[in-house]
Amino acid sequence: MVIHSSMRQKAPACTDGSVKEENMMNTIEGGVTAAKGFMAASAEAGFKYKNRTDMALVYTESPAVCAGTFTTNVVKAAPVWWDKEIVESKKDVHAVVLNSGIANACTGGEGKEINEYMASQIAEALGVSTKEVLTASTGVIGMQIKKEPIQKGAKLLKDALADTKEAGLLAAKAIMTTDTVPKEAAASFEVDGVTVTVGGMSKGSGMIHPNMATMLSVTTTDAKISHDLLQEMVSEIVSDSFNMISVDRDTSTNDTYLVLANGESGVEIKAGTNGYVKFKEALSFVATDLAKQMAADGEGATRLMEVRAVHCKNKEEAKIFSKSVVTSNLVKAMVFGKDANWGRVLCALGYSGADFDPDVIDLILEAEDEQIVLVKDGVPTDYSEDEATILLGKDAVTFICDMKQGDASAIAWGCDLTYDYVKINGDYRS
C-alpha cells in the first residue's frame, strides 16, 4: 500500500513537547482484513479474464451495519439496485461479493436475476440469508454474466477465506480491471485504551468523474455504530474524497462505496464524542487515500494532479473551481507534456460557472515541497520555464489557485492525459 505523506495525521503536542498518544490516528498496513473480525478471499472464477483472479469476497461472521453511496448515473447496474435496496432497509449484512470483467449493466431482467443468484450462491456457501450479501460488479457494459463462474467462484471463495493481510491484498487485486496496482488503505485509533480499526480497498482507473468514479470500494471497521449515524458520516465523507477525483469526465454505471461496521472492537461511536471525531478522521483518511490512489492510477497516467482552490467565498464554489481545473483536458495534457501553459488553468477557472476577479488571482505550481508562483494578481511572473518543467515532471503535481475571496477551500485530484489513455480505451472489450 502506498501511504501518501500528505495524508499522514500528526498528533497534537502537549505543553511539554511530548505527544498525546491517545489522540493519534495511526496509518497502518493492510486493507479490508485490518479490522477485527473481517476476512477476505479471491478466486479465479472465469467471468471474462483468463489466468487471473476475477472474484473477491469480504466476510464478517458478526452481523455488520452497512452504509453506502452509489453512482449518480441514471443508467445503473444490477448490483447497484440490489445494494441500494439493502442499504436503505437498514438491515445488517455479512458479506460483499465482487466480480471484475463484466459490469452486469444494461442487462435487463436477466441481469438482475443473475445478480441475485450470485448473492444467493455466496449466502448458501456462508450459511447466511441472500439479502445479507451485497454485490458489486465492474467491467464491460452489456454482457451477461453466466452462472458457471458464479458457482465455481462461490466454492473457491468460501474455502479461501482468511483474515490475513495477504488475503485482503489478493481481494484488492481480484477486482482490478485496467488498474495497474491494487489499492488499499487502513488506519487505527484508540478510545479509552481500546483500538478501533478502519481498512478499505478500491478499484478504479478509468471512467472516473465526479460524482464518484468507476469504482468499487469496500471499507470495513470493527467500530460499533448505528446505521443512521454511519450513513450520515459516509455521505459527508464521500463528498470530499471520491466525489473530488476525475480521470476522463465519464461517470460510471457501477460506482459503489460500501462501509461495513461489525462492532467487534466493542467501542460504540456516538455523535458529539471524542470517539466520533477520531472515527470520522480515520474513515475520511481511508476514503481520501483510496481516492488519491485511483486518481494517480488513471488509465495511461504518468503523474497525479492535485488542484487546490483556496480563499474562496464558500466550500461549494471552491469545489467548482478545483473540479473545473482538474477535469480540463487541456490542463491534463499540459501536465503530461510538462508545459507550464498556465493560461489553461485560468481558462478552466473562468468557465467553471463560479464568479471571481481574474485581476487578483494567484496561481502557484507545487511539487515535492517546492513552489513556483506562475501568476501574481492575474498576470504572469518572471518565473523560470526550465524550473517549471522540472516540477511538472514530478510524480505528483499541485496547482494552488488563490481566489482571494474568502476563507473556504477544496481539493480535487486527477491525472495527466496521455497517448496510452486512447490506446487502452480504443479496444477495451478485447
N, C-alpha and C positions, 0 to 999 in steps of 0.2 A: 504494500500500500504506500502510496505517495502521501506524505504529510506536508501540507502547504504551510510554510513557516509563517505566512501572513495570517494564518488562522489559529496559530497556537495561542492558547489563553495563558495569561500571566496572572499569578496570584498577587493579591494586594499585599503590600509590605506593612508590617507593624511599625510602631513608632521607634522601636529599637533596631529596625532594619531587617529583622527576620521575616519569614514568610508564614502567613496563616495557612497551615496545611489543609484545615478543614474547608477552606474556601476555594481550593484549587479544583479546576476541571482538568483532568489528565487526558491527553490524547494517547490512545493505546493501539497496538496492532490488532488486526482482526476485522471481522465483518459481522454477518448475521448470527454467528455462533458465539460472539463475545459475551452476550448477555446470558445470565444463568437460566438453564432450562431449555434453551433452544438448540436444535440440531439441524443439520443440513445434509443434502446429498445431491449428486449429479448422476446422469445416465446418458449413454449413447443409445437413444431410442429410435432414431432414423426418421425423424419428421421430414427433413429435406437434405441436410448435410450428410456426408459420408466421412467415416473415420474421425469423428469428433463428437463430444458430448453436446446435447441439444435439449436437455430437460433437467430441471432443478426442483428441489423441494426444500422448504423451510417448515419445521415442525416443532411444536411445543406440546408436551403431554398435558401440562396445566392449561386450562382454557385462557384465552387471551382476549382482552378488549382490543378492538380494531378501529382505526380511523383511516381515512384516505381522501385523496383528491385525484381527479381524473381529467382526461382531455376535454378541452372546450370545443373540439371539432364536432359538428353536427353528425358527421359520419363516425359512429363509434363501433368498435369491435365487440364481438360477443362477450369476451371476458370482462370488458368494461361494464356492460349492462349487468352482468352477474354480480360483480363485486360491488357496484353501486347499491344494488338491492340489499346485499348482505350488510354493508357498512351502515346504510340508513336504517336497517332493522335494529341496530344497536345490540345484536346478539354476539356472544363470544364465538371465537373461531379457534382452530387448532393448527391449520396449515395453509400454506400458499404453494401452489404448483405452477411452474412456469415452463414454457417451451419457446425455443427460438427456431427461425427458419420460415414459419408460416404464421401470419398475423391473426388468422381467423376473423378477418374484417371483410365486409361486403359479401358475406357467405349465407345470408338469409336464415330461414328457419333451421336448415340443416346445420349451419354453423353453431347456432345456439344449442341445438341438441348435442352436438359433439362436445361443446364446452362443458355442458352439464355431465356428459359421460366421463370426461376427463376428471371432473371433480368427484364423481361417484366412484371411479376406479381407485383414486387415491384414498377416498374415505373408507372404502372397503378394506384396503390394504392396512390402514391405520386403525380401523375399528372406531371410526367417528361418523357423525352424520354428514351427508353430502353438503348441506348448507353451512357446515363448519369448515369447508375447504374453499379458499379463494383461488382464483385462476388468473393467469396473465400469459399473453402471447405476443410475440414480436416476429417480424419478417415480412414476407411478400403478401400484399393485399389481394384478395380474390381467390386464393387457393383454399380448397377444402382439406381439413385435417382428417386423416384416416384413423380408424380405431386401432389398427395393429400396433403402431408405435406407442399409443397410449397404454395399451395392455402390457407391452413389453417394458416400457419405462416405469410404470407403477410398481411392478415387482422389483425391478432393479433399484429403484429409489428407496423402497422400504428396507431392502437388505443393506443398503449403503449408508443409512442414516448414522451420523456421528456428531458429537459436539465439539470436534477439534477445529483449530484454525484452518487446517488443510481442507476439511470438509466445506467450510464456509467459502474458502477461496475457489475450490472446484465448482461450487454452485454459481459463484460470480462469473466464472469462465464459461459455464454452460449456457448462460443467457446472452452471450455476446453474438452480434451479427457482424456488422462491419467494424465493430470496436477492435482496436489493436491491443488493448490491455484491459484486464479486469479492473473493476472499480469497487473499492472497499473503504470504509472509514469507521472508526469507533472511538468512544470517549467514556470516561467514568468520573464519578464524583462521590463524595461521602455525605451522608446525613446521619448525625448522631453516631458516627463511627461505623456505619453500615455502608458498604459500597453498592452503588447503583450504576448499571452499565447500559449504554446505548450503542448499538452496532448496526451497520447497514451495508447494502450492496446496491449497485445500479448498473444498467447498461444504457448506452446512448452515444451515438456518434454522428448520425445524420438525421434529416427531417426533424431538426431541433429549432424551435422558435417559441418565444413567449406566446401564450402562456403554457408552461411545461414544455416537454420535448418528446422525441421518440424515445421514450424512456420507460423502463420498468425499474422500479426501485422498491425494495423491501427493507424496512428498518425494524429492528427488534429491541425490546428493552425489558428488563426484569423489574421495572417500577410498577407500583400499583396505582392506578389512576382510573377515574370514571370515563366512560365513553365521551360524554359531552365535553369534558374539560380537555381530553386528548384531541378530539376533533377540532375544537376551537384553537388549540395550540398549533396543530398541524396546518390548518387553513391559513393561519397567520405566518408561520414559518415559510411555507411554500412560496409566498408572495415575494420574499426577499432572497430566495435561493433558486429553486428550479424554474420559477417564473421570470428569472432575470438572466437567462442564458439563451444564446442563439448561435446557430451554425449556418443555416441556409434559408431562413424565413419560411419554412414549411412546418405546419403543426400536424402532428400525427393523429391517427385514429385510435391508438392503443395506449396513450400515456396513462400510467398508473403509478401512484405513490401510496404505499401502504405502510402503516405503523402498527405493530402488534406489541401489546404490553401484557405479560403474563403474571406480574406481581410477585415473582419468586424471590425477590430481594426482601420482601416484607415491608419495604418503605412506601408509605402512601403519599402521593403527591396531591396537595390541596392548594387551591388558589390563595394567594396572599402570603404564602410561607416562603422561607428561605429555600426549602427543598424545591418548590415550584420554580424559583428563579434559576437554580442550578440545573434542574432538569430541562428547562427551556433552552438554556445556554448549550447544554450537551446535544440536545436534539437539533438545534439550529446549526451547531458546528458540523454534525454529521451530514445534514442536508446540504449545507453550503459547500463542504469539502467534496461531496459526491457531484454536485452541480458543476463545480470548477473542473473536476476531473473529466466530466463529459464534454465540457466546452473545449478543454485542451486536447481531447481526443477526437475532435471533429473530423469528419471524413476528409482525408488528404491534408490535414492541418500540419503545420510545422511549428506553430507557436500559439500560446494562449494570449488573448487580447482582453484587457480589462479596461472599462470606461467608468470613471468616477465623475459624476456631476455633483459639484459642491456649491454651497452658499446659494441654494435655490429658495424660491418662495415657499414651497411646501414639498412634501415627500412625493406626491403624485406627479408634479412637474419634474422633479429630479429623476424619477423613473422614466418619464417620457424622453427626457434629454439623453440619458445614458443608453436606453434601448435604441433610440434613433441612430446613434453613432455606431453601436456595436452590431447593428443589423445592416449597415450600409455596405453594399458590395464593393463600392469604390474605396472605402476605408479599409476593408478587409484585403482587397487586392494590393493597396499601397503598403500595408504591413507585410504582406508576402514579398513584395518587391523591395522592401527596406528603403522606401522612398518617403521622405518626410514632407509629403504633399499635404500640409496641414489645412489647406483650404477645403479639402473634402470633409474634414471633421466639422468645421464651421458651417459648411453647407448642410450637413446632416442635422446639425442643431437647428438650423434655420427652417427646415421643412418639417420639423418634429411635430408642430402644432401648438407648442407652448411658446409664449412670448418672452422676449428678453431684449436687452440693449446690446447689440453687437459691438458698440464702441467702447464697452468697458470690460469685455470678456478677456480672461487669460487662459491660455492653453499650454499645458505642461506635459512633456513626454518623460516617462519614468521607466527605468528598468534596473533591477538589482541595486536599489537604493541610490541610483544616480539619476539626476534630473536635468532636463534642458527646457528652459522657457522658450517655446516656439512663438507664442503670441502674447503681447502685453497690451492691455487696453485696446484690443481689437486690431492691432497692427503687428506685423512680424518683427521679431527682434533680430539682432545681428548674431544669430546662433551659427554654429559650425555644422554644415551639412555632413561632413565626414563623421563628426561625433554623433549626430542624429542617426546616421546609417548604422553605426556600431550598436547603439541602443536598440534600434529596431530589429537587429539580428539576434537579440537575446531570446531565450525560451519563453519568457513572459514579458509582455509589453503593456504599459498602462498609459492611458490618456486621462489627464485630470482637467476637467472643464470647470473653471471657476466662473460661475454666472454672476456673482456679486449682487444677489437679490435678497438673500435671507440666510437662514441657518440650516435648512434642510439639505439632505444629500441622499444619494443612491448609487449602487454599484451594479453594473451589468458585465457579463462575461461572454466572450465569443472566441473566435479563432480567425486566422487568416484564410483567404480563399485561394486555393492552389489549382494547378492543372489536374492534379490527381482527383479532386472532387468530381470533376466531369467524367474522368475515366471510370471511377467507382460506380457512379450512378447511371452511366451510359449503358451498362449491361448488368444491372443489379439483380435481375432474375436468374441469370445464368450461374 
